[in-house]
Amino acid sequence: MTQLPLNSSDLPSTLVRICQVLIENPSVDTLASRLGKHQQDELNGPGFRTVTSAPPEFEKLLVYFLSSQDQVTLKAQFKPGQGITVGALKDKFGPFRILPQDPGNFRRGQIAFEKVIGSHTCELNLYLEQLKEKVEDTDRVSELSILVWE
């Protein structure tokens, strides 16, 4: 099983490959193993894996089973100023859409990218570091999650 690269320059392509892994073998352990060394998450317990070998730009990289969606999910949190840019994601995922705002969260804006792979849709939900009226290619992501559905 080949490990997927998580460094900044490869991350957009790796996110597409993560979508493919979630389509082919939607397992917490399989995805966590493809991302590197991992362990059971201390806060969440069984069914949650923290990738311990993630590069330094990640605050936390978590793979878990999202029971409300009945699917495996990846959640990545970046250190301030270290997240991937919107422009880098546009190159691989195409245009994004702005999601409805959460009234309790004034710090960040939320956008989503979707990529169709075969009969599946891979969605990246992103929180940006700063809330602005217009999302720009240079805006950095503070947190992302990946979901796949058919």
OpenMM code with the backbone's topology and positions (N, CA, C; nanometers):
from openmm import Vec3, app, unit

residues = "MET THR GLN LEU PRO LEU ASN SER SER ASP LEU PRO SER THR LEU VAL ARG ILE CYS GLN VAL LEU ILE GLU ASN PRO SER VAL ASP THR LEU ALA SER ARG LEU GLY LYS HIS GLN GLN ASP GLU LEU ASN GLY PRO GLY PHE ARG THR VAL THR SER ALA PRO PRO GLU PHE GLU LYS LEU LEU VAL TYR PHE LEU SER SER GLN ASP GLN VAL THR LEU LYS ALA GLN PHE LYS PRO GLY GLN GLY ILE THR VAL GLY ALA LEU LYS ASP LYS PHE GLY PRO PHE ARG ILE LEU PRO GLN ASP PRO GLY ASN PHE ARG ARG GLY GLN ILE ALA PHE GLU LYS VAL ILE GLY SER HIS THR CYS GLU LEU ASN LEU TYR LEU GLU GLN LEU LYS GLU LYS VAL GLU ASP THR ASP ARG VAL SER GLU LEU SER ILE LEU VAL TRP GLU".split()
positions = [
    Vec3(0.0841, -0.1173, 0.0000),
    Vec3(0.0000, 0.0000, 0.0000),
    Vec3(0.0892, 0.1243, 0.0000),
    Vec3(0.0743, 0.2072, -0.1000),
    Vec3(0.1564, 0.3259, -0.1158),
    Vec3(0.1044, 0.4390, -0.0279),
    Vec3(0.1968, 0.5044, 0.0431),
    Vec3(0.1592, 0.6178, 0.1265),
    Vec3(0.1373, 0.7402, 0.0381),
    Vec3(0.0333, 0.8164, 0.0692),
    Vec3(0.0021, 0.9367, -0.0068),
    Vec3(0.0833, 1.0544, 0.0474),
    Vec3(0.1423, 1.1370, -0.0413),
    Vec3(0.2221, 1.2508, 0.0049),
    Vec3(0.1333, 1.3626, 0.0600),
    Vec3(0.1736, 1.4185, 0.1726),
    Vec3(0.0949, 1.5238, 0.2374),
    Vec3(0.1643, 1.6598, 0.2357),
    Vec3(0.2792, 1.6708, 0.1692),
    Vec3(0.3466, 1.7994, 0.1647),
    Vec3(0.2654, 1.8989, 0.0815),
    Vec3(0.2858, 2.0264, 0.1064),
    Vec3(0.2048, 2.1326, 0.0461),
    Vec3(0.1972, 2.1263, -0.1054),
    Vec3(0.3097, 2.1001, -0.1722),
    Vec3(0.3107, 2.1021, -0.3184),
    Vec3(0.2291, 1.9880, -0.3789),
    Vec3(0.2172, 1.8758, -0.3082),
    Vec3(0.1420, 1.7607, -0.3589),
    Vec3(-0.0016, 1.7541, -0.3069),
    Vec3(-0.0362, 1.8389, -0.2119),
    Vec3(-0.1644, 1.8239, -0.1421),
    Vec3(-0.2872, 1.8292, -0.2328),
    Vec3(-0.2975, 1.9205, -0.3295),
    Vec3(-0.4172, 1.9177, -0.4154),
    Vec3(-0.4362, 1.7829, -0.4857),
    Vec3(-0.3288, 1.7273, -0.5419),
    Vec3(-0.3379, 1.5966, -0.6080),
    Vec3(-0.3680, 1.4867, -0.5075),
    Vec3(-0.3088, 1.4964, -0.3883),
    Vec3(-0.3336, 1.3965, -0.2843),
    Vec3(-0.4790, 1.3978, -0.2409),
    Vec3(-0.5404, 1.5147, -0.2344),
    Vec3(-0.6817, 1.5213, -0.1955),
    Vec3(-0.7697, 1.4479, -0.2970),
    Vec3(-0.7370, 1.4587, -0.4251),
    Vec3(-0.8102, 1.3829, -0.5278),
    Vec3(-0.7899, 1.2337, -0.5048),
    Vec3(-0.6664, 1.1937, -0.4734),
    Vec3(-0.6384, 1.0514, -0.4486),
    Vec3(-0.7080, 1.0025, -0.3218),
    Vec3(-0.7206, 1.0880, -0.2220),
    Vec3(-0.7956, 1.0519, -0.1007),
    Vec3(-0.9406, 1.0243, -0.1369),
    Vec3(-0.9968, 1.1057, -0.2239),
    Vec3(-1.1339, 1.0813, -0.2709),
    Vec3(-1.1437, 0.9423, -0.3341),
    Vec3(-1.0453, 0.9074, -0.4149),
    Vec3(-1.0467, 0.7765, -0.4805),
    Vec3(-1.0364, 0.6630, -0.3791),
    Vec3(-0.9536, 0.6801, -0.2759),
    Vec3(-0.9430, 0.5784, -0.1710),
    Vec3(-1.0776, 0.5627, -0.1004),
    Vec3(-1.1439, 0.6742, -0.0719),
    Vec3(-1.2738, 0.6684, -0.0047),
    Vec3(-1.3811, 0.6023, -0.0906),
    Vec3(-1.3654, 0.6088, -0.2218),
    Vec3(-1.4593, 0.5423, -0.3124),
    Vec3(-1.4288, 0.3924, -0.3187),
    Vec3(-1.3011, 0.3585, -0.3322),
    Vec3(-1.2607, 0.2193, -0.3516),
    Vec3(-1.2655, 0.1357, -0.2243),
    Vec3(-1.2261, 0.1937, -0.1120),
    Vec3(-1.2184, 0.1180, 0.0128),
    Vec3(-1.2476, 0.2118, 0.1308),
    Vec3(-1.3742, 0.2427, 0.1535),
    Vec3(-1.4095, 0.3403, 0.2575),
    Vec3(-1.3924, 0.2855, 0.3991),
    Vec3(-1.2679, 0.2781, 0.4428),
    Vec3(-1.2348, 0.2257, 0.5747),
    Vec3(-1.1460, 0.3255, 0.6484),
    Vec3(-1.1735, 0.3484, 0.7768),
    Vec3(-1.0925, 0.4391, 0.8577),
    Vec3(-0.9469, 0.3931, 0.8584),
    Vec3(-0.9244, 0.2655, 0.8855),
    Vec3(-0.7878, 0.2141, 0.8935),
    Vec3(-0.7152, 0.2207, 0.7596),
    Vec3(-0.7854, 0.1908, 0.6507),
    Vec3(-0.7219, 0.1957, 0.5188),
    Vec3(-0.6766, 0.3370, 0.4870),
    Vec3(-0.7646, 0.4356, 0.5026),
    Vec3(-0.7272, 0.5731, 0.4700),
    Vec3(-0.6176, 0.6233, 0.5635),
    Vec3(-0.6304, 0.5986, 0.6923),
    Vec3(-0.5284, 0.6427, 0.7870),
    Vec3(-0.3922, 0.5819, 0.7518),
    Vec3(-0.3895, 0.4538, 0.7143),
    Vec3(-0.2638, 0.3878, 0.6771),
    Vec3(-0.2034, 0.4482, 0.5512),
    Vec3(-0.2876, 0.4870, 0.4574),
    Vec3(-0.2374, 0.5496, 0.3336),
    Vec3(-0.1776, 0.6874, 0.3598),
    Vec3(-0.2175, 0.7512, 0.4715),
    Vec3(-0.1688, 0.8856, 0.5041),
    Vec3(-0.0433, 0.8847, 0.5902),
    Vec3(-0.0116, 0.7701, 0.6509),
    Vec3(0.1107, 0.7613, 0.7306),
    Vec3(0.0883, 0.6942, 0.8645),
    Vec3(0.1821, 0.7159, 0.9562),
    Vec3(0.1694, 0.6589, 1.0896),
    Vec3(0.0493, 0.7212, 1.1588),
    Vec3(-0.0245, 0.6368, 1.2321),
    Vec3(-0.1450, 0.6871, 1.2967),
    Vec3(-0.1693, 0.6118, 1.4258),
    Vec3(-0.2565, 0.6687, 1.5075),
    Vec3(-0.2945, 0.6061, 1.6339),
    Vec3(-0.4383, 0.6443, 1.6653),
    Vec3(-0.4976, 0.5708, 1.7570),
    Vec3(-0.6329, 0.6042, 1.8015),
    Vec3(-0.6306, 0.7451, 1.8587),
    Vec3(-0.7294, 0.8265, 1.8215),
    Vec3(-0.7366, 0.9633, 1.8711),
    Vec3(-0.7691, 0.9633, 2.0195),
    Vec3(-0.6897, 1.0342, 2.0979),
    Vec3(-0.7046, 1.0350, 2.2433),
    Vec3(-0.8363, 1.0958, 2.2904),
    Vec3(-0.8843, 1.1973, 2.2205),
    Vec3(-1.0071, 1.2655, 2.2627),
    Vec3(-1.1340, 1.1913, 2.2218),
    Vec3(-1.1313, 1.1318, 2.1035),
    Vec3(-1.2536, 1.0727, 2.0481),
    Vec3(-1.2639, 0.9222, 2.0643),
    Vec3(-1.1529, 0.8530, 2.0828),
    Vec3(-1.1576, 0.7097, 2.1088),
    Vec3(-1.1652, 0.6225, 1.9854),
    Vec3(-1.2196, 0.4994, 2.0006),
    Vec3(-1.2242, 0.4022, 1.8906),
    Vec3(-1.2968, 0.4578, 1.7680),
    Vec3(-1.2478, 0.4188, 1.6516),
    Vec3(-1.3085, 0.4650, 1.5270),
    Vec3(-1.2517, 0.5971, 1.4773),
    Vec3(-1.1650, 0.6600, 1.5563),
    Vec3(-1.1007, 0.7859, 1.5188),
    Vec3(-0.9501, 0.7641, 1.5169),
    Vec3(-0.8851, 0.7994, 1.4063),
    Vec3(-0.7410, 0.7840, 1.3934),
    Vec3(-0.6774, 0.9198, 1.3666),
    Vec3(-0.5775, 0.9536, 1.4466),
    Vec3(-0.4974, 1.0736, 1.4245),
    Vec3(-0.3714, 1.0318, 1.3500),
    Vec3(-0.3426, 1.1007, 1.2400),
    Vec3(-0.2208, 1.0737, 1.1643),
    Vec3(-0.1081, 1.1475, 1.2353),
    Vec3(-0.0151, 1.0706, 1.2920),
    Vec3(0.0921, 1.1282, 1.3741),
    Vec3(0.2138, 1.1690, 1.2918),
    Vec3(0.2197, 1.1276, 1.1659),
    Vec3(0.3359, 1.1592, 1.0816),
    Vec3(0.3067, 1.2719, 0.9821),
    Vec3(0.1991, 1.3473, 1.0055),
    Vec3(0.1640, 1.4568, 0.9145),
    Vec3(0.2709, 1.5653, 0.9181),
    Vec3(0.2935, 1.6338, 0.8052),
    Vec3(0.3913, 1.7429, 0.8002),
    Vec3(0.3571, 1.8554, 0.8999),
    Vec3(0.4540, 1.9405, 0.9301),
    Vec3(0.4355, 2.0419, 1.0344),
    Vec3(0.3272, 2.1465, 1.0067),
    Vec3(0.2850, 2.1646, 0.8819),
    Vec3(0.1803, 2.2642, 0.8552),
    Vec3(0.0424, 2.2208, 0.9075),
    Vec3(0.0298, 2.0929, 0.9405),
    Vec3(-0.0967, 2.0428, 0.9943),
    Vec3(-0.1007, 2.0575, 1.1461),
    Vec3(-0.2103, 2.1116, 1.1956),
    Vec3(-0.2354, 2.1133, 1.3394),
    Vec3(-0.2837, 1.9751, 1.3824),
    Vec3(-0.3741, 1.9185, 1.2993),
    Vec3(-0.4274, 1.7851, 1.3266),
    Vec3(-0.4822, 1.7266, 1.1969),
    Vec3(-0.4637, 1.5968, 1.1807),
    Vec3(-0.5168, 1.5239, 1.0661),
    Vec3(-0.5890, 1.4027, 1.1227),
    Vec3(-0.7197, 1.3982, 1.1035),
    Vec3(-0.8053, 1.2998, 1.1687),
    Vec3(-0.8891, 1.2256, 1.0656),
    Vec3(-0.8936, 1.0929, 1.0767),
    Vec3(-0.9781, 1.0091, 0.9918),
    Vec3(-1.0779, 0.9405, 1.0845),
    Vec3(-1.2076, 0.9443, 1.0472),
    Vec3(-1.3095, 0.8863, 1.1347),
    Vec3(-1.4338, 0.8490, 1.0560),
    Vec3(-1.5184, 0.7706, 1.1204),
    Vec3(-1.6467, 0.7312, 1.0623),
    Vec3(-1.7519, 0.8289, 1.1104),
    Vec3(-1.8139, 0.8988, 1.0178),
    Vec3(-1.9172, 0.9967, 1.0490),
    Vec3(-2.0526, 0.9259, 1.0434),
    Vec3(-2.1030, 0.8879, 1.1591),
    Vec3(-2.2240, 0.8054, 1.1633),
    Vec3(-2.3461, 0.8772, 1.1066),
    Vec3(-2.3557, 1.0076, 1.1218),
    Vec3(-2.4718, 1.0794, 1.0688),
    Vec3(-2.4758, 1.0765, 0.9163),
    Vec3(-2.3596, 1.0617, 0.8535),
    Vec3(-2.3523, 1.0528, 0.7079),
    Vec3(-2.3250, 0.9109, 0.6609),
    Vec3(-2.3008, 0.8183, 0.7553),
    Vec3(-2.2707, 0.6783, 0.7262),
    Vec3(-2.1514, 0.6655, 0.6307),
    Vec3(-2.0426, 0.7399, 0.6611),
    Vec3(-1.9258, 0.7350, 0.5743),
    Vec3(-1.7982, 0.7760, 0.6479),
    Vec3(-1.6869, 0.7345, 0.5890),
    Vec3(-1.5554, 0.7707, 0.6410),
    Vec3(-1.5244, 0.9134, 0.5969),
    Vec3(-1.4646, 0.9898, 0.6873),
    Vec3(-1.4365, 1.1309, 0.6643),
    Vec3(-1.2923, 1.1628, 0.7026),
    Vec3(-1.2324, 1.2544, 0.6298),
    Vec3(-1.1020, 1.3081, 0.6652),
    Vec3(-1.1227, 1.4530, 0.7089),
    Vec3(-1.0610, 1.4898, 0.8199),
    Vec3(-1.0650, 1.6285, 0.8661),
    Vec3(-0.9217, 1.6736, 0.8881),
    Vec3(-0.8840, 1.7836, 0.8243),
    Vec3(-0.7490, 1.8390, 0.8371),
    Vec3(-0.7593, 1.9802, 0.8926),
    Vec3(-0.6817, 2.0064, 0.9965),
    Vec3(-0.6714, 2.1411, 1.0529),
    Vec3(-0.5281, 2.1878, 1.0314),
    Vec3(-0.5145, 2.3100, 0.9787),
    Vec3(-0.3829, 2.3657, 0.9482),
    Vec3(-0.3423, 2.4682, 1.0531),
    Vec3(-0.2121, 2.4803, 1.0728),
    Vec3(-0.1605, 2.5865, 1.1587),
    Vec3(-0.1837, 2.7201, 1.0888),
    Vec3(-0.2009, 2.8289, 1.1638),
    Vec3(-0.2251, 2.9600, 1.1018),
    Vec3(-0.1190, 2.9952, 0.9978),
    Vec3(-0.1660, 3.0389, 0.8804),
    Vec3(-0.0770, 3.0780, 0.7725),
    Vec3(-0.0145, 2.9640, 0.6957),
    Vec3(-0.0473, 2.8389, 0.7306),
    Vec3(0.0156, 2.7229, 0.6684),
    Vec3(-0.0779, 2.6433, 0.5773),
    Vec3(-0.2064, 2.6767, 0.5764),
    Vec3(-0.3032, 2.5989, 0.4995),
    Vec3(-0.2870, 2.6164, 0.3500),
    Vec3(-0.3437, 2.5236, 0.2779),
    Vec3(-0.3445, 2.5285, 0.1322),
    Vec3(-0.4261, 2.6499, 0.0873),
    Vec3(-0.3961, 2.7020, -0.0308),
    Vec3(-0.4707, 2.8174, -0.0808),
    Vec3(-0.5915, 2.7727, -0.1641),
    Vec3(-0.6891, 2.8610, -0.1739),
    Vec3(-0.8076, 2.8360, -0.2559),
    Vec3(-0.7660, 2.8158, -0.4015),
    Vec3(-0.6702, 2.8953, -0.4482),
    Vec3(-0.6245, 2.8842, -0.5867),
    Vec3(-0.5648, 2.7480, -0.6195),
    Vec3(-0.4884, 2.6920, -0.5270),
    Vec3(-0.4295, 2.5591, -0.5496),
    Vec3(-0.5385, 2.4531, -0.5622),
    Vec3(-0.6457, 2.4686, -0.4871),
    Vec3(-0.7560, 2.3732, -0.4948),
    Vec3(-0.8382, 2.3926, -0.6217),
    Vec3(-0.8540, 2.5156, -0.6665),
    Vec3(-0.9288, 2.5423, -0.7898),
    Vec3(-0.8642, 2.4730, -0.9088),
    Vec3(-0.7301, 2.4648, -0.9088),
    Vec3(-0.6599, 2.4003, -1.0198),
    Vec3(-0.6974, 2.2530, -1.0335),
    Vec3(-0.7278, 2.1850, -0.9224),
    Vec3(-0.7606, 2.0417, -0.9251),
    Vec3(-0.9100, 2.0138, -0.9179),
    Vec3(-0.9850, 2.1008, -0.8492),
    Vec3(-1.1264, 2.0730, -0.8234),
    Vec3(-1.2224, 2.1632, -0.9003),
    Vec3(-1.1724, 2.2657, -0.9693),
    Vec3(-1.2597, 2.3552, -1.0440),
    Vec3(-1.3218, 2.4610, -0.9542),
    Vec3(-1.4343, 2.5180, -0.9963),
    Vec3(-1.4945, 2.6272, -0.9197),
    Vec3(-1.5507, 2.5800, -0.7855),
    Vec3(-1.5606, 2.6728, -0.6924),
    Vec3(-1.6167, 2.6434, -0.5610),
    Vec3(-1.7518, 2.7113, -0.5475),
    Vec3(-1.8231, 2.6748, -0.4430),
    Vec3(-1.9486, 2.7444, -0.4107),
    Vec3(-1.9418, 2.7882, -0.2649),
    Vec3(-2.0062, 2.8984, -0.2373),
    Vec3(-2.0101, 2.9496, -0.1001),
    Vec3(-2.1290, 2.8840, -0.0302),
    Vec3(-2.1025, 2.8312, 0.0874),
    Vec3(-2.2058, 2.7638, 0.1662),
    Vec3(-2.2737, 2.8636, 0.2598),
    Vec3(-2.3959, 2.8338, 0.3025),
    Vec3(-2.4634, 2.9234, 0.3981),
    Vec3(-2.3786, 2.9424, 0.5238),
    Vec3(-2.3804, 3.0628, 0.5773),
    Vec3(-2.3010, 3.0944, 0.6951),
    Vec3(-2.3631, 3.0394, 0.8220),
    Vec3(-2.2794, 2.9958, 0.9120),
    Vec3(-2.3202, 2.9522, 1.0450),
    Vec3(-2.3242, 3.0770, 1.1330),
    Vec3(-2.4417, 3.1151, 1.1847),
    Vec3(-2.4525, 3.2388, 1.2628),
    Vec3(-2.3609, 3.2424, 1.3855),
    Vec3(-2.3232, 3.1278, 1.4375),
    Vec3(-2.2370, 3.1240, 1.5551),
    Vec3(-2.0889, 3.1301, 1.5216),
    Vec3(-2.0545, 3.1368, 1.3922),
    Vec3(-1.9146, 3.1336, 1.3520),
    Vec3(-1.8844, 3.2551, 1.2639),
    Vec3(-1.8404, 3.3638, 1.3268),
    Vec3(-1.8128, 3.4871, 1.2531),
    Vec3(-1.6674, 3.4964, 1.2076),
    Vec3(-1.5825, 3.4071, 1.2548),
    Vec3(-1.4390, 3.4151, 1.2288),
    Vec3(-1.4024, 3.3678, 1.0886),
    Vec3(-1.4770, 3.2755, 1.0331),
    Vec3(-1.4346, 3.2141, 0.9084),
    Vec3(-1.5494, 3.2091, 0.8077),
    Vec3(-1.5134, 3.2051, 0.6814),
    Vec3(-1.6114, 3.1788, 0.5778),
    Vec3(-1.6048, 3.0328, 0.5420),
    Vec3(-1.7105, 2.9791, 0.4839),
    Vec3(-1.7084, 2.8384, 0.4456),
    Vec3(-1.7447, 2.8250, 0.2990),
    Vec3(-1.6612, 2.7473, 0.2272),
    Vec3(-1.6850, 2.7207, 0.0857),
    Vec3(-1.6717, 2.5711, 0.0621),
    Vec3(-1.7165, 2.5258, -0.0553),
    Vec3(-1.7064, 2.3842, -0.0893),
    Vec3(-1.6646, 2.3678, -0.2345),
    Vec3(-1.5840, 2.2662, -0.2576),
    Vec3(-1.5487, 2.2204, -0.3917),
    Vec3(-1.6105, 2.0829, -0.4096),
    Vec3(-1.6529, 2.0517, -0.5308),
    Vec3(-1.7017, 1.9174, -0.5617),
    Vec3(-1.6293, 1.8654, -0.6845),
    Vec3(-1.5962, 1.7374, -0.6813),
    Vec3(-1.5340, 1.6719, -0.7965),
    Vec3(-1.6066, 1.5405, -0.8201),
    Vec3(-1.6542, 1.5208, -0.9419),
    Vec3(-1.7211, 1.3961, -0.9773),
    Vec3(-1.6156, 1.2986, -1.0257),
    Vec3(-1.6168, 1.1796, -0.9640),
    Vec3(-1.5253, 1.0717, -1.0015),
    Vec3(-1.6120, 0.9500, -1.0278),
    Vec3(-1.6285, 0.9173, -1.1555),
    Vec3(-1.7181, 0.8073, -1.1915),
    Vec3(-1.8600, 0.8424, -1.1501),
    Vec3(-1.9229, 0.7544, -1.0701),
    Vec3(-2.0597, 0.7794, -1.0247),
    Vec3(-2.0632, 0.8424, -0.8854),
    Vec3(-1.9473, 0.8838, -0.8334),
    Vec3(-1.9375, 0.9407, -0.6991),
    Vec3(-1.9052, 1.0905, -0.7040),
    Vec3(-1.9444, 1.1588, -0.5999),
    Vec3(-1.9084, 1.2991, -0.5817),
    Vec3(-1.8214, 1.3105, -0.4581),
    Vec3(-1.7104, 1.3777, -0.4725),
    Vec3(-1.6199, 1.4046, -0.3612),
    Vec3(-1.6339, 1.5526, -0.3279),
    Vec3(-1.6685, 1.5809, -0.2029),
    Vec3(-1.6878, 1.7198, -0.1616),
    Vec3(-1.5839, 1.7593, -0.0581),
    Vec3(-1.5192, 1.8722, -0.0809),
    Vec3(-1.4288, 1.9333, 0.0157),
    Vec3(-1.5029, 2.0506, 0.0783),
    Vec3(-1.5219, 2.0463, 0.2089),
    Vec3(-1.5799, 2.1587, 0.2826),
    Vec3(-1.4660, 2.2313, 0.3509),
    Vec3(-1.4556, 2.3626, 0.3288),
    Vec3(-1.3412, 2.4393, 0.3754),
    Vec3(-1.3832, 2.5561, 0.4634),
    Vec3(-1.3068, 2.5753, 0.5685),
    Vec3(-1.3141, 2.6978, 0.6472),
    Vec3(-1.1913, 2.7794, 0.6123),
    Vec3(-1.2113, 2.9064, 0.5837),
    Vec3(-1.1004, 2.9948, 0.5518),
    Vec3(-1.0494, 3.0620, 0.6783),
    Vec3(-0.9246, 3.1070, 0.6724),
    Vec3(-0.8659, 3.1735, 0.7887),
    Vec3(-0.9364, 3.3039, 0.8219),
    Vec3(-0.9816, 3.3763, 0.7191),
    Vec3(-1.0455, 3.5054, 0.7423),
    Vec3(-1.1743, 3.5151, 0.6635),
    Vec3(-1.2736, 3.5756, 0.7242),
    Vec3(-1.4007, 3.6003, 0.6574),
    Vec3(-1.3891, 3.7312, 0.5798),
    Vec3(-1.4108, 3.7241, 0.4495),
    Vec3(-1.4058, 3.8419, 0.3647),
    Vec3(-1.5265, 3.8389, 0.2722),
    Vec3(-1.5585, 3.9548, 0.2163),
    Vec3(-1.6727, 3.9602, 0.1248),
    Vec3(-1.6488, 3.8782, -0.0012),
    Vec3(-1.5256, 3.8785, -0.0488),
    Vec3(-1.4924, 3.8063, -0.1717),
    Vec3(-1.3812, 3.7059, -0.1421),
    Vec3(-1.4018, 3.5820, -0.1834),
    Vec3(-1.3001, 3.4783, -0.1675),
    Vec3(-1.1997, 3.4933, -0.2803),
    Vec3(-1.0704, 3.4955, -0.2444),
    Vec3(-0.9642, 3.5135, -0.3426),
    Vec3(-0.8762, 3.3889, -0.3481),
    Vec3(-0.8058, 3.3719, -0.4590),
    Vec3(-0.7185, 3.2556, -0.4774),
    Vec3(-0.6106, 3.2448, -0.3698),
    Vec3(-0.5688, 3.3572, -0.3147),
    Vec3(-0.4613, 3.3569, -0.2145),
    Vec3(-0.5117, 3.3295, -0.0732),
    Vec3(-0.6429, 3.3216, -0.0532),
    Vec3(-0.6977, 3.2926, 0.0802),
    Vec3(-0.6552, 3.1529, 0.1238),
    Vec3(-0.6167, 3.1423, 0.2494),
    Vec3(-0.5705, 3.0142, 0.3034),
    Vec3(-0.6816, 2.9430, 0.3800),
    Vec3(-0.6753, 2.8106, 0.3711),
    Vec3(-0.7710, 2.7240, 0.4380),
    Vec3(-0.7210, 2.6961, 0.5797),
    Vec3(-0.8097, 2.7078, 0.6781),
    Vec3(-0.7704, 2.6719, 0.8149),
    Vec3(-0.8146, 2.5294, 0.8486),
    Vec3(-0.9222, 2.4839, 0.7834),
    Vec3(-0.9734, 2.3490, 0.8110),
    Vec3(-1.0460, 2.2974, 0.6877),
    Vec3(-1.0304, 2.1681, 0.6608),
    Vec3(-1.1064, 2.1064, 0.5520),
    Vec3(-1.1534, 1.9687, 0.5932),
    Vec3(-1.2632, 1.9288, 0.5345),
    Vec3(-1.3117, 1.7915, 0.5520),
    Vec3(-1.3511, 1.7389, 0.4147),
    Vec3(-1.3389, 1.6069, 0.3988),
    Vec3(-1.3711, 1.5418, 0.2727),
    Vec3(-1.4796, 1.4380, 0.2973),
    Vec3(-1.5830, 1.4450, 0.2150),
    Vec3(-1.6921, 1.3460, 0.2153),
    Vec3(-1.7118, 1.2960, 0.0732),
    Vec3(-1.7495, 1.1699, 0.0591),
    Vec3(-1.7767, 1.1122, -0.0723),
    Vec3(-1.9143, 1.0470, -0.0672),
    Vec3(-1.9927, 1.0670, -0.1717),
    Vec3(-2.1207, 0.9974, -0.1805),
    Vec3(-2.1486, 0.9589, -0.3256),
    Vec3(-2.2434, 0.8658, -0.3416),
    Vec3(-2.2781, 0.8171, -0.4742),
    Vec3(-2.4059, 0.8826, -0.5203),
] * unit.nanometer
topology = app.Topology()
chain = topology.addChain("A")
for resn in residues:
    res = topology.addResidue(resn, chain)
    for name in ("N", "CA", "C"):
        topology.addAtom(name, app.Element.getBySymbol(name[0]), res)
